[in-house]
Amino acid sequence: MPDEIDVWRSAQLLITNHGDDAEAKARQSLEHCQRHGAVDGVAFWQPVEVAIGELRRMKPPGRVH
């Protein structure tokens, strides 16, 4: 089981580096791990994908003054 802080940091990093493609990047990594039987990878990337969605819902759109 990955540390929660690592999941959230990874999710934020993907959003920062890949913008709108962040969830797709996480999904690609998850699917890669699933295909190759990497149980630890699956356990990491599933919550990262969820965290990306949560972070997107938490942030208001547009500029914040």
Backbone as CSV, one residue per row, in Angstrom:
resi,resn,N_x,N_y,N_z,CA_x,CA_y,CA_z,C_x,C_y,C_z
1,MET,0.848,-1.176,0.000,0.000,0.000,0.000,0.897,1.245,0.000
2,PRO,0.711,2.133,-0.978,1.557,3.334,-1.045,1.187,4.329,0.056
3,ASP,2.163,5.142,0.434,1.887,6.212,1.391,0.954,7.223,0.731
4,GLU,-0.015,7.679,1.487,-1.004,8.615,0.956,-0.350,9.888,0.426
5,ILE,0.664,10.381,1.135,1.323,11.619,0.690,1.987,11.413,-0.670
6,ASP,2.534,10.229,-0.914,3.158,9.942,-2.210,2.123,9.923,-3.326
7,VAL,0.947,9.407,-3.031,-0.136,9.382,-4.013,-0.533,10.804,-4.393
8,TRP,-0.760,11.658,-3.387,-1.192,13.038,-3.655,-0.105,13.844,-4.349
9,ARG,1.134,13.645,-3.936,2.236,14.362,-4.592,2.375,13.936,-6.045
10,SER,2.248,12.656,-6.295,2.341,12.156,-7.671,1.202,12.683,-8.526
11,ALA,0.013,12.720,-7.948,-1.141,13.246,-8.679,-0.907,14.709,-9.042
12,GLN,-0.427,15.492,-8.082,-0.176,16.917,-8.342,0.922,17.089,-9.382
13,LEU,1.944,16.269,-9.314,3.041,16.342,-10.275,2.550,16.028,-11.687
14,LEU,1.697,15.028,-11.809,1.142,14.699,-13.127,0.298,15.846,-13.670
15,ILE,-0.486,16.470,-12.814,-1.298,17.611,-13.246,-0.385,18.756,-13.689
16,THR,0.647,19.030,-12.915,1.577,20.109,-13.246,2.285,19.841,-14.570
17,ASN,2.743,18.612,-14.755,3.540,18.274,-15.935,2.727,17.940,-17.181
18,HIS,1.495,17.438,-16.994,0.731,16.956,-18.145,-0.633,17.615,-18.313
19,GLY,-0.994,18.501,-17.393,-2.252,19.241,-17.514,-3.448,18.333,-17.716
20,ASP,-4.203,18.597,-18.771,-5.428,17.843,-19.046,-5.174,16.369,-19.346
21,ASP,-3.945,16.011,-19.647,-3.609,14.615,-19.945,-3.175,13.831,-18.714
22,ALA,-3.235,14.435,-17.535,-2.735,13.790,-16.319,-3.437,12.471,-16.031
23,GLU,-4.756,12.462,-16.098,-5.488,11.224,-15.823,-5.162,10.146,-16.845
24,ALA,-5.020,10.532,-18.097,-4.676,9.560,-19.141,-3.285,8.981,-18.892
25,LYS,-2.349,9.798,-18.448,-0.997,9.317,-18.146,-1.035,8.325,-16.987
26,ALA,-1.794,8.647,-15.941,-1.920,7.734,-14.804,-2.577,6.429,-15.239
27,ARG,-3.603,6.535,-16.072,-4.303,5.340,-16.569,-3.367,4.473,-17.403
28,GLN,-2.538,5.094,-18.227,-1.570,4.339,-19.031,-0.615,3.565,-18.125
29,SER,-0.138,4.213,-17.090,0.767,3.546,-16.154,0.054,2.406,-15.430
30,LEU,-1.188,2.640,-15.033,-1.983,1.609,-14.372,-2.177,0.407,-15.293
31,GLU,-2.577,0.656,-16.517,-2.805,-0.438,-17.467,-1.522,-1.203,-17.770
32,HIS,-0.404,-0.493,-17.849,0.886,-1.139,-18.072,1.190,-2.106,-16.917
33,CYS,0.982,-1.637,-15.701,1.227,-2.485,-14.531,0.276,-3.689,-14.512
34,GLN,-0.977,-3.471,-14.879,-1.936,-4.573,-14.918,-1.523,-5.624,-15.936
35,ARG,-1.099,-5.174,-17.123,-0.680,-6.114,-18.174,0.514,-6.951,-17.754
36,HIS,1.384,-6.357,-16.956,2.628,-7.038,-16.582,2.583,-7.653,-15.184
37,GLY,1.416,-7.639,-14.579,1.256,-8.267,-13.270,2.004,-7.578,-12.145
38,ALA,2.243,-6.290,-12.285,2.955,-5.524,-11.259,1.952,-5.070,-10.193
39,VAL,1.760,-5.914,-9.214,0.750,-5.663,-8.177,1.022,-4.367,-7.421
40,ASP,2.268,-4.121,-7.072,2.602,-2.879,-6.357,2.327,-1.651,-7.222
41,GLY,2.600,-1.754,-8.510,2.325,-0.656,-9.424,0.838,-0.368,-9.530
42,VAL,0.047,-1.427,-9.619,-1.411,-1.267,-9.663,-1.896,-0.597,-8.378
43,ALA,-1.369,-1.064,-7.235,-1.768,-0.503,-5.940,-1.402,0.975,-5.829
44,PHE,-0.386,1.396,-6.562,0.010,2.803,-6.540,-0.803,3.635,-7.515
45,TRP,-0.922,3.179,-8.758,-1.521,4.009,-9.800,-3.040,4.138,-9.702
46,GLN,-3.724,3.153,-9.126,-5.175,3.297,-8.959,-5.524,4.505,-8.097
47,PRO,-4.950,4.640,-6.899,-5.287,5.828,-6.099,-4.753,7.135,-6.682
48,VAL,-3.661,7.077,-7.442,-3.166,8.298,-8.081,-4.195,8.807,-9.079
49,GLU,-4.757,7.900,-9.859,-5.777,8.305,-10.831,-6.987,8.923,-10.128
50,VAL,-7.396,8.335,-9.034,-8.520,8.883,-8.254,-8.150,10.255,-7.681
51,ALA,-6.938,10.376,-7.158,-6.490,11.637,-6.557,-6.461,12.768,-7.584
52,ILE,-6.088,12.454,-8.814,-6.087,13.485,-9.868,-7.494,14.041,-10.036
53,GLY,-8.478,13.165,-10.102,-9.868,13.615,-10.209,-10.292,14.454,-9.023
54,GLU,-9.879,14.040,-7.829,-10.221,14.805,-6.624,-9.574,16.186,-6.645
55,LEU,-8.311,16.258,-7.027,-7.635,17.554,-7.085,-8.285,18.472,-8.109
56,ARG,-8.693,17.927,-9.215,-9.367,18.745,-10.236,-10.691,19.282,-9.719
57,ARG,-11.419,18.499,-8.948,-12.702,18.948,-8.404,-12.502,19.993,-7.308
58,MET,-11.384,19.926,-6.604,-11.132,20.843,-5.493,-10.693,22.219,-5.958
59,LYS,-10.055,22.312,-7.102,-9.522,23.591,-7.584,-10.591,24.372,-8.340
60,PRO,-10.771,25.623,-7.992,-11.721,26.439,-8.742,-11.178,26.718,-10.155
61,PRO,-12.062,26.797,-11.144,-11.604,27.114,-12.493,-11.190,28.575,-12.603
62,GLY,-10.277,28.849,-13.487,-9.876,30.232,-13.747,-8.955,30.793,-12.664
63,ARG,-8.766,32.099,-12.726,-7.876,32.775,-11.783,-8.561,32.991,-10.438
64,VAL,-7.764,32.897,-9.423,-8.252,33.186,-8.067,-7.583,34.475,-7.636
65,HIS,-8.366,35.417,-7.164,-7.811,36.727,-6.773,-7.522,36.781,-5.313
